[in-house]
Structures are given as structure tokens and as C-alpha cells.
Amino acid sequence: MRLRKINIIRSIFIFIVICILVTNIKTSFAQAKDSTIASITSAVDTAAAKTTASSVDAHSLASETLISTAVDTSAYAQTALLNKPEVDKSPMFKSASYYFLLFFLGCIFIGIIGKILKVYELSREMQGKTTPFDWRKVQGILFAIALVFGLYGVYWCYTVQGPMGVHESASVHGEQIDFMFKITLIITTIVFILTHILLFGFSFKYRGSEKKKAYFYPHNNAVERIWTIIPAIVLTVLVLLGFFTWRSITNVSEADQKKALNIEVIGEQFKWNLRYAGNDNQTGMRNYKLINPTNGLGIDFKDRKSWDDKLVSEIVIPVNHPIRITIGSKDVLHSFYLPDFRVQMNAVPGMPTYFQFTPRLTTQQMRDKRNNQNYNYTLLCAKICGAGHYNMQAKVTVVSEKEYEAWIAKQPLFYNDDVKKELQMVEQKKAAQNNKVALNTNINR
């Protein structure tokens, strides 16, 4: 029975080797064909060059009969090249079936290697060599190698990948969040490294062996207390640290709210609408029933607070000055996200949300720190709100107080004469329609 299995495995192995050889022969033939075409092409180029050089003495050699093969050879070469058109295979590398096939072939390759090793063991048994191949030793060595590569991967993530994605916070409260993040990262890294050294180190040190006998170790109260109490204390500290940090950021006193510059940001598919409060530092009320092509935000101009509001295309804010953002949405859930300032808050339809922060670095200072003079702060949407989600961006610029005052003075009022005229026309149309309806009602009566 064993001999039959060995013969079957051998047949499969020989068949695979033959397939590989046939594939290599076909590849060699194709390469030879390509080299032949290349040599023909080079011969054509050489002949053409000689013909060009000899055209200088054409008058002196007019009496001789010359047969030029340049045309015929080039035609042959062009035909040969046309017979082998270039094929764009890039879509193949983008398909899931291609990578599934690679995975499947990899599994087959591993299976073949396993069968070959099994045949090797059976042949050793037939020869009277009863010592089997020690797979447990190989597995222990592989665990040790995985531990080394894994720890190097952690080192690479901290030294290379981490600095690429994490930069200094541009807001005051962002420093608190970064501190909390670092504390959490340090604790989890220590636990991660220790547990993996123990896991992979024990797998290597206590790998299976016929000379060893496993020791049954059912329970230990001291160990149970250690890995229950210590994690509980650590998690409690982290939770309390996060809770008090978040409370200090979101629970802003009324006095601090009044000192802040008020900006309203309304999300819609797929853009941000930005409204600055006027001299009174208060934005006017909005009503979704008032939304029309002229008044896209539904601002209630009966509220005098809205008369000095300004709609802008980008956010410009003064450094070291508290900023209070009123966040809303016209359609679906969005998320107001300023990664450099560690600011994120959902934009919910019908329910305004708020976030207050203080920028500590101007745009130019951040450019100097990053050594990139083209860098800009950007407002993003952190919710997948539809097909144009990627397009919900707005430029954010942090400048000095004087630069901000000069910029805001140049921004026009939204409630200007043109808007007033358009709104009056809309009101007149509504009044005319109401009068017409009332007239028709009276006539019907």
C-alpha cells in the first residue's frame, strides 16, 4: 500500500516537472523568436544607413546596377513586428482572480513540497532508517525567526512609518490628546513586546521532543491575580485619563465661549458651507424652510444678527485665539475633521454640534517645521457620505491677528443689495401666488 502511494506521488511530481520543462522550452523559443526579429530589425537599420551613405556617390555609380534590399527587408521586418502586437496586461494584475490564482498555486506548491518530504520519510523507513524528520524542531526555529522579524517590524513602524503619519499638533488641546496617545502607546507597546517574547520564546524553548514529557500545570492563584489586577488598574488609569482629557476639551465655560470667534460650518453633499459671524460675533438663525437657490443655508434675515454675517470659501483664523465652530448638515451625516488640530465632530442634520479650540501654530510655522512650503491645513469629512465624499475639503489658514483683521475686512456681507432684491422678488412671487389662490377660492365659492 505504501509503495502504491509512493508511485502515485512520484507520478504527480514527474508530471509537474515535465510541465515546468515544457513551459521553459516555450519561453526559450519565444525569446529566440524575439531575438531573430531584433536581429532582422538591426540588419534593416544597418542596410538603411549604408544606403543613405551610398546616396552621396549615386551620380558616380549611375552606370552600375545596384539592387537595394532595404525596402524588401524593412517590409519583412515590419510584417514580423506586426505579427507580434504588444498586449496591455495591466488589467490582469488588477483583478481579484489573478491574485486568487497566485494564492492557489502557492498552496499547491507548499502541498507538493510536503508530499516530497513525506516521500523522503517513507523512503528512509524502507531503508531501515526509522528516525523521522523532526518537524517540531523546525516549527520552533520558525517561531524564533518570526519573533525576530516581528520585533524588527515594530521597530520599523516606530521609526519610519510612525513619523510619516503623526506630526506635532497645531492646537493647544491637541497636545493633551497627543500626551494621552503616547501614554497609551507606551503601555501597550511594553505589553505587546513582553507577551510576544514569552509566546514565541516558549514555543521555541519548549518545542516538542520525544525526550521530554509535558508537565500538567492546571492552575495558579498568584498568576491569576497578577494578570487580572494589573490590567484592570492600567485600563482604569487609561479610561480616567481619557475621560478627564475629553471633559477639559469639551466643557467650555460661558466666559470662554464669549471670547471665542464664532464660525458656522454646514456640510452638504459634497462641500462645506462656511459662515463667519459679524461684528456682534453671533450668527443669525437658520431655517430649512427658507432654503432656496439664493439662500442655500436657509438663513433667516428677519433675525438682525444675520445682517452682518459673511459667507467665505476658506477658513482663515488668528493664531492663539479661541475658535468656536458650530457644526451642522443639510442632508446626511458628515464629520468635521481637522487632523492637524486634533478636531473631529459629527455634523448631524437638524442638531447643531459644537467644538472649541485654540490654534497654536500658524500655517507658515507648520510649513517651516515640516520643511514643506506648500503644506496647508485642510478641513476634511470623516464620514463616508456618498460618491463625492473625497471632494469635501476646504483650505484652513492660520495667520496673525493683524493678517486676520485685514482678511475679514475684505470679505463681503452676504446680506447685500443684490440678495435683498432677489429675496424681495421671491417674496413678491409668493404673495402673488397666494393672492391668485385666494381669488380662485373666492370664485369657486
C-alpha positions as a Markdown table, in Angstrom:
| # | Residue | x | y | z |
|---|---|---|---|---|
| 1 | Met | 0.0 | 0.0 | 0.0 |
| 2 | Arg | 2.9 | 2.4 | 0.8 |
| 3 | Leu | 4.6 | 1.5 | -2.5 |
| 4 | Arg | 1.4 | 2.4 | -4.3 |
| 5 | Lys | 1.3 | 5.8 | -2.6 |
| 6 | Ile | 4.9 | 6.4 | -3.4 |
| 7 | Asn | 4.4 | 5.6 | -7.0 |
| 8 | Ile | 1.4 | 7.9 | -7.2 |
| 9 | Ile | 3.3 | 10.8 | -5.6 |
| 10 | Arg | 6.2 | 10.2 | -7.9 |
| 11 | Ser | 4.0 | 10.3 | -11.0 |
| 12 | Ile | 2.5 | 13.6 | -9.9 |
| 13 | Phe | 5.9 | 15.0 | -9.2 |
| 14 | Ile | 7.3 | 13.8 | -12.6 |
| 15 | Phe | 4.2 | 15.3 | -14.3 |
| 16 | Ile | 4.8 | 18.7 | -12.7 |
| 17 | Val | 8.5 | 18.7 | -13.6 |
| 18 | Ile | 7.5 | 17.9 | -17.3 |
| 19 | Cys | 5.0 | 20.8 | -17.3 |
| 20 | Ile | 7.7 | 23.2 | -16.0 |
| 21 | Leu | 10.2 | 22.0 | -18.6 |
| 22 | Val | 7.7 | 22.4 | -21.4 |
| 23 | Thr | 6.9 | 25.9 | -20.2 |
| 24 | Asn | 10.6 | 26.8 | -20.1 |
| 25 | Ile | 11.1 | 25.4 | -23.6 |
| 26 | Lys | 8.2 | 27.5 | -24.9 |
| 27 | Thr | 9.6 | 30.6 | -23.2 |
| 28 | Ser | 13.1 | 29.9 | -24.7 |
| 29 | Phe | 11.5 | 29.5 | -28.2 |
| 30 | Ala | 9.6 | 32.8 | -27.8 |
| 31 | Gln | 12.8 | 34.6 | -26.7 |
| 32 | Ala | 14.7 | 33.1 | -29.7 |
| 33 | Lys | 12.0 | 34.3 | -32.0 |
| 34 | Asp | 12.1 | 37.8 | -30.4 |
| 35 | Ser | 15.9 | 37.8 | -30.8 |
| 36 | Thr | 15.5 | 36.8 | -34.5 |
| 37 | Ile | 13.2 | 39.7 | -35.1 |
| 38 | Ala | 15.5 | 42.0 | -33.3 |
| 39 | Ser | 18.5 | 40.9 | -35.4 |
| 40 | Ile | 16.4 | 41.4 | -38.6 |
| 41 | Thr | 15.5 | 44.9 | -37.4 |
| 42 | Ser | 19.1 | 45.8 | -36.7 |
| 43 | Ala | 20.0 | 44.5 | -40.2 |
| 44 | Val | 17.4 | 46.7 | -41.7 |
| 45 | Asp | 18.8 | 49.7 | -39.8 |
| 46 | Thr | 22.3 | 48.9 | -41.0 |
| 47 | Ala | 21.2 | 48.5 | -44.6 |
| 48 | Ala | 19.3 | 51.7 | -44.4 |
| 49 | Ala | 22.4 | 53.5 | -43.0 |
| 50 | Lys | 24.6 | 52.1 | -45.8 |
| 51 | Thr | 22.0 | 53.1 | -48.4 |
| 52 | Thr | 22.0 | 56.7 | -47.0 |
| 53 | Ala | 25.8 | 56.8 | -47.1 |
| 54 | Ser | 26.0 | 55.5 | -50.7 |
| 55 | Ser | 23.4 | 58.0 | -51.9 |
| 56 | Val | 26.2 | 60.6 | -51.8 |
| 57 | Asp | 28.1 | 58.8 | -54.7 |
| 58 | Ala | 24.9 | 58.0 | -56.6 |
| 59 | His | 25.9 | 60.1 | -59.7 |
| 60 | Ser | 29.3 | 58.5 | -60.0 |
| 61 | Leu | 27.8 | 54.9 | -59.7 |
| 62 | Ala | 24.8 | 55.6 | -62.0 |
| 63 | Ser | 26.2 | 53.2 | -64.7 |
| 64 | Glu | 26.3 | 50.2 | -62.2 |
| 65 | Thr | 23.2 | 48.3 | -61.5 |
| 66 | Leu | 22.5 | 48.2 | -57.8 |
| 67 | Ile | 19.8 | 46.1 | -56.1 |
| 68 | Ser | 18.6 | 47.7 | -52.9 |
| 69 | Thr | 17.2 | 45.3 | -50.3 |
| 70 | Ala | 16.4 | 47.9 | -47.8 |
| 71 | Val | 12.7 | 48.2 | -48.9 |
| 72 | Asp | 12.1 | 44.4 | -49.0 |
| 73 | Thr | 13.9 | 43.8 | -45.7 |
| 74 | Ser | 12.1 | 46.6 | -43.9 |
| 75 | Ala | 8.8 | 45.4 | -45.2 |
| 76 | Tyr | 9.6 | 41.9 | -43.9 |
| 77 | Ala | 10.7 | 43.3 | -40.6 |
| 78 | Gln | 7.5 | 45.4 | -40.3 |
| 79 | Thr | 5.4 | 42.4 | -41.1 |
| 80 | Ala | 7.3 | 40.4 | -38.5 |
| 81 | Leu | 6.8 | 43.1 | -35.9 |
| 82 | Leu | 3.1 | 43.4 | -36.8 |
| 83 | Asn | 2.6 | 39.7 | -36.3 |
| 84 | Lys | 3.6 | 40.2 | -32.6 |
| 85 | Pro | 1.5 | 43.2 | -31.3 |
| 86 | Glu | 2.0 | 44.5 | -27.8 |
| 87 | Val | -0.6 | 43.4 | -25.4 |
| 88 | Asp | -1.6 | 45.5 | -22.4 |
| 89 | Lys | -1.8 | 43.1 | -19.5 |
| 90 | Ser | -2.2 | 45.7 | -16.7 |
| 91 | Pro | -6.0 | 44.9 | -16.2 |
| 92 | Met | -5.0 | 41.3 | -15.3 |
| 93 | Phe | -2.9 | 42.5 | -12.4 |
| 94 | Lys | -5.8 | 44.5 | -11.0 |
| 95 | Ser | -8.3 | 41.6 | -11.0 |
| 96 | Ala | -9.0 | 39.5 | -7.9 |
| 97 | Ser | -9.0 | 36.3 | -9.9 |
| 98 | Tyr | -5.3 | 36.8 | -10.7 |
| 99 | Tyr | -4.2 | 37.0 | -7.0 |
| 100 | Phe | -6.6 | 34.1 | -6.1 |
| 101 | Leu | -4.8 | 32.0 | -8.8 |
| 102 | Leu | -1.4 | 33.0 | -7.3 |
| 103 | Phe | -2.6 | 32.1 | -3.8 |
| 104 | Phe | -4.0 | 28.8 | -5.1 |
| 105 | Leu | -0.7 | 28.0 | -6.9 |
| 106 | Gly | 1.2 | 28.8 | -3.8 |
| 107 | Cys | -0.9 | 26.4 | -1.8 |
| 108 | Ile | -0.3 | 23.7 | -4.4 |
| 109 | Phe | 3.5 | 24.4 | -4.3 |
| 110 | Ile | 3.5 | 24.1 | -0.5 |
| 111 | Gly | 1.5 | 20.8 | -0.7 |
| 112 | Ile | 3.9 | 19.4 | -3.3 |
| 113 | Ile | 6.9 | 20.2 | -1.0 |
| 114 | Gly | 5.1 | 18.5 | 1.8 |
| 115 | Lys | 4.4 | 15.4 | -0.3 |
| 116 | Ile | 8.1 | 15.3 | -1.4 |
| 117 | Leu | 9.2 | 15.4 | 2.2 |
| 118 | Lys | 6.7 | 12.7 | 3.1 |
| 119 | Val | 8.1 | 10.5 | 0.3 |
| 120 | Tyr | 11.5 | 11.2 | 1.7 |
| 121 | Glu | 10.4 | 10.0 | 5.1 |
| 122 | Leu | 8.8 | 6.8 | 3.7 |
| 123 | Ser | 12.0 | 6.1 | 1.7 |
| 124 | Arg | 14.1 | 6.4 | 4.9 |
| 125 | Glu | 11.7 | 4.0 | 6.6 |
| 126 | Met | 12.1 | 1.5 | 3.7 |
| 127 | Gln | 15.9 | 1.8 | 4.1 |
| 128 | Gly | 15.6 | 0.9 | 7.8 |
| 129 | Lys | 16.3 | 4.5 | 9.0 |
| 130 | Thr | 13.5 | 4.8 | 11.5 |
| 131 | Thr | 14.4 | 8.3 | 12.8 |
| 132 | Pro | 11.6 | 10.6 | 11.4 |
| 133 | Phe | 12.0 | 14.1 | 10.3 |
| 134 | Asp | 11.7 | 16.3 | 13.4 |
| 135 | Trp | 9.0 | 18.8 | 12.4 |
| 136 | Arg | 8.7 | 20.1 | 15.9 |
| 137 | Lys | 12.2 | 21.4 | 15.8 |
| 138 | Val | 11.6 | 23.1 | 12.5 |
| 139 | Gln | 8.4 | 24.7 | 13.9 |
| 140 | Gly | 10.3 | 26.0 | 17.0 |
| 141 | Ile | 13.0 | 27.6 | 14.8 |
| 142 | Leu | 10.4 | 29.2 | 12.6 |
| 143 | Phe | 8.8 | 30.7 | 15.7 |
| 144 | Ala | 12.1 | 32.2 | 16.8 |
| 145 | Ile | 12.6 | 33.6 | 13.3 |
| 146 | Ala | 9.1 | 35.1 | 13.4 |
| 147 | Leu | 9.8 | 36.7 | 16.7 |
| 148 | Val | 13.0 | 38.4 | 15.4 |
| 149 | Phe | 11.2 | 39.7 | 12.3 |
| 150 | Gly | 8.2 | 40.8 | 14.2 |
| 151 | Leu | 10.2 | 42.8 | 16.7 |
| 152 | Tyr | 12.1 | 44.4 | 13.8 |
| 153 | Gly | 8.7 | 45.3 | 12.2 |
| 154 | Val | 7.7 | 47.0 | 15.5 |
| 155 | Tyr | 10.9 | 49.0 | 15.4 |
| 156 | Trp | 10.4 | 49.9 | 11.8 |
| 157 | Cys | 6.8 | 51.1 | 12.5 |
| 158 | Tyr | 8.0 | 53.3 | 15.3 |
| 159 | Thr | 11.0 | 54.9 | 13.5 |
| 160 | Val | 9.8 | 55.0 | 9.8 |
| 161 | Gln | 6.1 | 54.6 | 9.4 |
| 162 | Gly | 5.1 | 56.5 | 12.6 |
| 163 | Pro | 6.8 | 59.8 | 11.8 |
| 164 | Met | 5.3 | 59.8 | 8.4 |
| 165 | Gly | 1.7 | 59.8 | 9.8 |
| 166 | Val | 2.0 | 61.6 | 13.1 |
| 167 | His | 3.1 | 65.2 | 13.4 |
| 168 | Glu | 3.1 | 67.9 | 16.0 |
| 169 | Ser | -0.4 | 69.2 | 17.0 |
| 170 | Ala | -1.3 | 72.7 | 15.8 |
| 171 | Ser | -3.8 | 73.3 | 18.6 |
| 172 | Val | -3.5 | 73.7 | 22.4 |
| 173 | His | -5.8 | 70.9 | 23.3 |
| 174 | Gly | -4.1 | 68.7 | 20.7 |
| 175 | Glu | -1.0 | 68.5 | 23.0 |
| 176 | Gln | -3.2 | 66.9 | 25.7 |
| 177 | Ile | -4.5 | 64.4 | 23.2 |
| 178 | Asp | -1.0 | 63.6 | 21.9 |
| 179 | Phe | 0.2 | 63.1 | 25.5 |
| 180 | Met | -2.7 | 60.7 | 26.2 |
| 181 | Phe | -1.9 | 58.9 | 23.0 |
| 182 | Lys | 1.8 | 58.5 | 23.9 |
| 183 | Ile | 1.0 | 57.1 | 27.3 |
| 184 | Thr | -1.4 | 54.5 | 25.8 |
| 185 | Leu | 1.1 | 53.6 | 23.1 |
| 186 | Ile | 4.0 | 53.2 | 25.6 |
| 187 | Ile | 1.9 | 50.9 | 27.9 |
| 188 | Thr | 0.5 | 48.8 | 25.0 |
| 189 | Thr | 3.9 | 48.5 | 23.4 |
| 190 | Ile | 5.5 | 47.2 | 26.5 |
| 191 | Val | 2.7 | 44.6 | 27.0 |
| 192 | Phe | 2.9 | 43.7 | 23.3 |
| 193 | Ile | 6.7 | 43.1 | 23.3 |
| 194 | Leu | 6.7 | 41.1 | 26.6 |
| 195 | Thr | 3.7 | 38.9 | 25.6 |
| 196 | His | 5.2 | 38.1 | 22.2 |
| 197 | Ile | 8.6 | 37.3 | 23.6 |
| 198 | Leu | 7.0 | 34.9 | 26.1 |
| 199 | Leu | 4.7 | 33.4 | 23.4 |
| 200 | Phe | 7.3 | 32.8 | 20.7 |
| 201 | Gly | 10.2 | 32.2 | 23.1 |
| 202 | Phe | 8.3 | 29.5 | 25.0 |
| 203 | Ser | 7.3 | 27.9 | 21.7 |
| 204 | Phe | 10.9 | 27.7 | 20.7 |
| 205 | Lys | 12.4 | 26.7 | 24.1 |
| 206 | Tyr | 9.7 | 24.1 | 24.9 |
| 207 | Arg | 9.2 | 22.6 | 21.5 |
| 208 | Gly | 8.1 | 19.0 | 21.3 |
| 209 | Ser | 10.6 | 16.3 | 21.8 |
| 210 | Glu | 10.5 | 12.6 | 22.5 |
| 211 | Lys | 13.0 | 13.0 | 25.3 |
| 212 | Lys | 10.7 | 15.5 | 27.2 |
| 213 | Lys | 7.4 | 14.9 | 28.9 |
| 214 | Ala | 4.9 | 17.6 | 29.3 |
| 215 | Tyr | 4.1 | 18.8 | 32.8 |
| 216 | Phe | 0.4 | 19.2 | 33.7 |
| 217 | Tyr | 0.0 | 22.7 | 35.3 |
| 218 | Pro | -3.7 | 23.3 | 35.8 |
| 219 | His | -4.0 | 26.4 | 37.9 |
| 220 | Asn | -2.1 | 29.0 | 39.9 |
| 221 | Asn | -3.9 | 31.6 | 42.0 |
| 222 | Ala | -1.0 | 34.0 | 42.2 |
| 223 | Val | -0.7 | 34.2 | 38.4 |
| 224 | Glu | -4.5 | 34.6 | 38.0 |
| 225 | Arg | -4.4 | 37.6 | 40.4 |
| 226 | Ile | -1.4 | 39.2 | 38.6 |
| 227 | Trp | -2.9 | 39.1 | 35.1 |
| 228 | Thr | -6.4 | 40.2 | 36.4 |
| 229 | Ile | -5.4 | 43.0 | 38.8 |
| 230 | Ile | -2.6 | 44.7 | 36.8 |
| 231 | Pro | -4.6 | 45.0 | 33.5 |
| 232 | Ala | -7.6 | 46.3 | 35.5 |
| 233 | Ile | -5.5 | 49.0 | 37.1 |
| 234 | Val | -3.9 | 50.0 | 33.8 |
| 235 | Leu | -7.2 | 50.2 | 31.9 |
| 236 | Thr | -8.8 | 52.2 | 34.8 |
| 237 | Val | -5.9 | 54.7 | 34.6 |
| 238 | Leu | -6.3 | 55.0 | 30.8 |
| 239 | Val | -10.0 | 55.4 | 30.9 |
| 240 | Leu | -9.9 | 58.1 | 33.6 |
| 241 | Leu | -7.1 | 59.9 | 31.7 |
| 242 | Gly | -9.2 | 59.9 | 28.6 |
| 243 | Phe | -12.4 | 61.0 | 30.4 |
| 244 | Phe | -10.8 | 64.0 | 32.1 |
| 245 | Thr | -9.0 | 65.0 | 29.0 |
| 246 | Trp | -12.2 | 64.9 | 27.0 |
| 247 | Arg | -14.1 | 66.8 | 29.7 |
| 248 | Ser | -11.4 | 69.5 | 29.7 |
| 249 | Ile | -11.7 | 69.9 | 26.0 |
| 250 | Thr | -15.5 | 69.9 | 25.5 |
| 251 | Asn | -16.8 | 71.5 | 28.7 |
| 252 | Val | -16.0 | 75.1 | 27.9 |
| 253 | Ser | -17.3 | 77.8 | 30.3 |
| 254 | Glu | -19.6 | 80.5 | 29.1 |
| 255 | Ala | -17.0 | 83.2 | 29.6 |
| 256 | Asp | -14.5 | 81.3 | 27.3 |
| 257 | Gln | -17.3 | 80.8 | 24.8 |
| 258 | Lys | -17.9 | 84.6 | 24.6 |
| 259 | Lys | -14.2 | 85.2 | 24.0 |
| 260 | Ala | -14.1 | 82.8 | 21.0 |
| 261 | Leu | -14.5 | 83.7 | 17.3 |
| 262 | Asn | -17.8 | 82.1 | 16.1 |
| 263 | Ile | -17.8 | 80.3 | 12.8 |
| 264 | Glu | -20.6 | 78.2 | 11.4 |
| 265 | Val | -19.7 | 75.2 | 9.1 |
| 266 | Ile | -22.6 | 73.4 | 7.3 |
| 267 | Gly | -21.9 | 70.2 | 5.4 |
| 268 | Glu | -23.8 | 69.1 | 2.4 |
| 269 | Gln | -23.1 | 66.6 | -0.4 |
| 270 | Phe | -20.3 | 67.4 | -1.3 |
| 271 | Lys | -19.0 | 70.6 | 0.1 |
| 272 | Trp | -18.6 | 72.7 | 3.2 |
| 273 | Asn | -20.5 | 76.0 | 3.6 |
| 274 | Leu | -18.6 | 78.5 | 5.8 |
| 275 | Arg | -20.3 | 81.4 | 7.6 |
| 276 | Tyr | -18.5 | 83.9 | 9.8 |
| 277 | Ala | -20.2 | 85.9 | 12.4 |
| 278 | Gly | -20.1 | 89.7 | 12.0 |
| 279 | Asn | -19.1 | 92.5 | 14.5 |
| 280 | Asp | -21.6 | 91.1 | 17.0 |
| 281 | Asn | -19.8 | 87.7 | 17.0 |
| 282 | Gln | -23.2 | 86.0 | 16.6 |
| 283 | Thr | -24.5 | 84.2 | 13.6 |
| 284 | Gly | -28.1 | 84.6 | 12.6 |
| 285 | Met | -30.7 | 81.8 | 12.8 |
| 286 | Arg | -31.3 | 79.3 | 10.1 |
| 287 | Asn | -34.5 | 77.5 | 9.0 |
| 288 | Tyr | -34.5 | 74.7 | 6.4 |
| 289 | Lys | -37.9 | 76.0 | 5.1 |
| 290 | Leu | -36.2 | 79.2 | 3.9 |
| 291 | Ile | -33.7 | 77.3 | 1.7 |
| 292 | Asn | -33.8 | 78.4 | -2.0 |
| 293 | Pro | -31.3 | 78.9 | -4.8 |
| 294 | Thr | -30.5 | 82.3 | -3.5 |
| 295 | Asn | -30.4 | 81.4 | 0.2 |
| 296 | Gly | -28.7 | 78.0 | 0.2 |
| 297 | Leu | -28.3 | 77.8 | 4.0 |
| 298 | Gly | -31.8 | 79.0 | 4.8 |
| 299 | Ile | -30.6 | 82.0 | 6.8 |
| 300 | Asp | -33.5 | 83.9 | 8.5 |
| 301 | Phe | -32.8 | 87.5 | 7.5 |
| 302 | Lys | -35.6 | 88.6 | 9.9 |
| 303 | Asp | -33.0 | 88.0 | 12.6 |
| 304 | Arg | -30.9 | 91.1 | 12.7 |
| 305 | Lys | -27.9 | 89.0 | 13.8 |
| 306 | Ser | -27.6 | 87.6 | 10.3 |
| 307 | Trp | -27.3 | 91.0 | 8.5 |
| 308 | Asp | -23.5 | 91.3 | 9.1 |
| 309 | Asp | -22.7 | 87.6 | 8.5 |
| 310 | Lys | -20.2 | 86.7 | 5.8 |
| 311 | Leu | -20.0 | 83.6 | 3.6 |
| 312 | Val | -16.5 | 82.6 | 2.6 |
| 313 | Ser | -14.7 | 80.0 | 0.6 |
| 314 | Glu | -12.0 | 79.1 | 3.0 |
| 315 | Ile | -11.3 | 79.2 | 6.8 |
| 316 | Val | -8.9 | 81.8 | 8.0 |
| 317 | Ile | -8.4 | 82.0 | 11.7 |
| 318 | Pro | -6.0 | 84.0 | 14.0 |
| 319 | Val | -3.3 | 82.2 | 16.0 |
| 320 | Asn | -3.6 | 81.9 | 19.8 |
| 321 | His | -7.2 | 83.0 | 19.6 |
| 322 | Pro | -10.1 | 80.6 | 20.7 |
| 323 | Ile | -12.3 | 79.5 | 17.8 |
| 324 | Arg | -15.8 | 78.1 | 18.4 |
| 325 | Ile | -17.2 | 76.1 | 15.5 |
| 326 | Thr | -21.0 | 75.5 | 15.1 |
| 327 | Ile | -21.4 | 72.4 | 13.0 |
| 328 | Gly | -24.4 | 71.2 | 11.1 |
| 329 | Ser | -25.6 | 69.4 | 8.0 |
| 330 | Lys | -28.2 | 69.9 | 5.2 |
| 331 | Asp | -28.7 | 66.3 | 4.2 |
| 332 | Val | -26.8 | 63.3 | 5.6 |
| 333 | Leu | -24.3 | 62.7 | 8.4 |
| 334 | His | -20.9 | 64.4 | 7.8 |
| 335 | Ser | -18.0 | 64.8 | 10.1 |
| 336 | Phe | -16.0 | 68.0 | 10.7 |
| 337 | Tyr | -12.4 | 66.8 | 10.7 |
| 338 | Leu | -9.2 | 68.9 | 11.2 |
| 339 | Pro | -6.4 | 66.3 | 11.7 |
| 340 | Asp | -3.7 | 68.8 | 12.4 |
| 341 | Phe | -5.7 | 70.4 | 15.2 |
| 342 | Arg | -7.0 | 67.0 | 16.6 |
| 343 | Val | -10.6 | 68.2 | 16.0 |
| 344 | Gln | -13.4 | 65.9 | 14.9 |
| 345 | Met | -17.1 | 66.3 | 15.5 |
| 346 | Asn | -20.1 | 64.8 | 13.6 |
| 347 | Ala | -22.3 | 67.1 | 11.5 |
| 348 | Val | -25.9 | 65.9 | 12.2 |
| 349 | Pro | -28.9 | 67.2 | 10.2 |
| 350 | Gly | -31.3 | 69.2 | 12.5 |
| 351 | Met | -29.0 | 69.1 | 15.5 |
| 352 | Pro | -26.1 | 71.6 | 15.8 |
| 353 | Thr | -22.9 | 70.4 | 17.4 |
| 354 | Tyr | -20.0 | 72.5 | 18.7 |
| 355 | Phe | -16.3 | 72.3 | 19.1 |
| 356 | Gln | -13.9 | 75.0 | 20.5 |
| 357 | Phe | -10.1 | 75.0 | 20.1 |
| 358 | Thr | -7.2 | 77.4 | 20.0 |
| 359 | Pro | -4.6 | 77.2 | 17.2 |
| 360 | Arg | -1.0 | 77.5 | 18.4 |
| 361 | Leu | 0.9 | 77.3 | 15.1 |
| 362 | Thr | 0.4 | 79.5 | 12.0 |
| 363 | Thr | 0.4 | 77.9 | 8.6 |
| 364 | Gln | 3.9 | 79.3 | 7.9 |
| 365 | Gln | 5.3 | 77.9 | 11.2 |
| 366 | Met | 3.9 | 74.5 | 10.4 |
| 367 | Arg | 5.4 | 74.7 | 6.9 |
| 368 | Asp | 8.8 | 75.5 | 8.5 |
| 369 | Lys | 8.5 | 72.6 | 10.9 |
| 370 | Arg | 7.6 | 70.2 | 8.2 |
| 371 | Asn | 10.2 | 71.7 | 5.7 |
| 372 | Asn | 7.4 | 71.9 | 3.1 |
| 373 | Gln | 6.4 | 75.4 | 1.9 |
| 374 | Asn | 3.4 | 74.1 | 0.0 |
| 375 | Tyr | 1.8 | 72.5 | 3.1 |
| 376 | Asn | -1.7 | 73.7 | 4.1 |
| 377 | Tyr | -4.1 | 72.8 | 6.9 |
| 378 | Thr | -7.2 | 71.1 | 5.4 |
| 379 | Leu | -10.8 | 70.6 | 6.6 |
| 380 | Leu | -12.0 | 67.1 | 5.7 |
| 381 | Cys | -15.1 | 64.9 | 6.1 |
| 382 | Ala | -14.5 | 61.8 | 8.2 |
| 383 | Lys | -17.8 | 60.1 | 7.3 |
| 384 | Ile | -18.3 | 58.2 | 4.0 |
| 385 | Cys | -21.2 | 60.4 | 2.9 |
| 386 | Gly | -21.5 | 59.4 | -0.7 |
| 387 | Ala | -19.7 | 59.1 | -4.0 |
| 388 | Gly | -18.2 | 62.6 | -3.8 |
| 389 | His | -17.0 | 62.2 | -0.2 |
| 390 | Tyr | -13.4 | 62.6 | -1.2 |
| 391 | Asn | -14.2 | 66.1 | -2.6 |
| 392 | Met | -15.4 | 67.6 | 0.8 |
| 393 | Gln | -12.3 | 69.6 | 1.5 |
| 394 | Ala | -11.7 | 73.2 | 2.5 |
| 395 | Lys | -8.5 | 75.1 | 3.0 |
| 396 | Val | -7.7 | 76.3 | 6.5 |
| 397 | Thr | -5.1 | 79.1 | 7.1 |
| 398 | Val | -3.8 | 80.2 | 10.5 |
| 399 | Val | -2.4 | 83.7 | 10.4 |
| 400 | Ser | -1.5 | 86.5 | 12.9 |
| 401 | Glu | -4.2 | 88.7 | 14.4 |
| 402 | Lys | -3.4 | 91.6 | 12.1 |
| 403 | Glu | -3.5 | 89.5 | 9.0 |
| 404 | Tyr | -6.8 | 88.0 | 10.0 |
| 405 | Glu | -8.3 | 91.5 | 10.6 |
| 406 | Ala | -7.2 | 92.6 | 7.1 |
| 407 | Trp | -8.6 | 89.4 | 5.5 |
| 408 | Ile | -12.0 | 89.6 | 7.2 |
| 409 | Ala | -12.4 | 93.3 | 6.4 |
| 410 | Lys | -12.2 | 92.4 | 2.6 |
| 411 | Gln | -14.9 | 89.7 | 2.8 |
| 412 | Pro | -18.3 | 91.0 | 1.5 |
| 413 | Leu | -21.5 | 90.7 | 3.5 |
| 414 | Phe | -23.9 | 88.0 | 2.4 |
| 415 | Tyr | -27.0 | 90.2 | 3.0 |
| 416 | Asn | -26.1 | 92.8 | 0.4 |
| 417 | Asp | -28.3 | 94.8 | -2.0 |
| 418 | Asp | -28.4 | 92.0 | -4.7 |
| 419 | Val | -29.6 | 89.4 | -2.2 |
| 420 | Lys | -32.2 | 91.9 | -0.8 |
| 421 | Lys | -33.6 | 92.4 | -4.3 |
| 422 | Glu | -33.7 | 88.7 | -5.1 |
| 423 | Leu | -35.4 | 88.0 | -1.8 |
| 424 | Gln | -37.9 | 90.7 | -2.4 |
| 425 | Met | -38.7 | 89.2 | -5.8 |
| 426 | Val | -39.2 | 85.8 | -4.2 |
| 427 | Glu | -41.5 | 87.3 | -1.6 |
| 428 | Gln | -43.5 | 89.2 | -4.3 |
| 429 | Lys | -43.9 | 85.9 | -6.3 |
| 430 | Lys | -45.1 | 84.1 | -3.2 |
| 431 | Ala | -47.5 | 86.9 | -2.4 |
| 432 | Ala | -48.9 | 86.9 | -6.0 |
| 433 | Gln | -49.3 | 83.1 | -5.9 |
| 434 | Asn | -51.1 | 83.4 | -2.6 |
| 435 | Asn | -53.4 | 86.1 | -3.9 |
| 436 | Lys | -54.2 | 84.0 | -7.0 |
| 437 | Val | -55.1 | 81.0 | -4.9 |
| 438 | Ala | -57.3 | 83.2 | -2.6 |
| 439 | Leu | -59.0 | 84.7 | -5.7 |
| 440 | Asn | -59.7 | 81.2 | -7.2 |
| 441 | Thr | -61.1 | 80.1 | -3.9 |
| 442 | Asn | -63.5 | 83.0 | -3.7 |
| 443 | Ile | -64.6 | 82.5 | -7.3 |
| 444 | Asn | -65.3 | 78.8 | -6.7 |
| 445 | Arg | -67.4 | 79.7 | -3.7 |
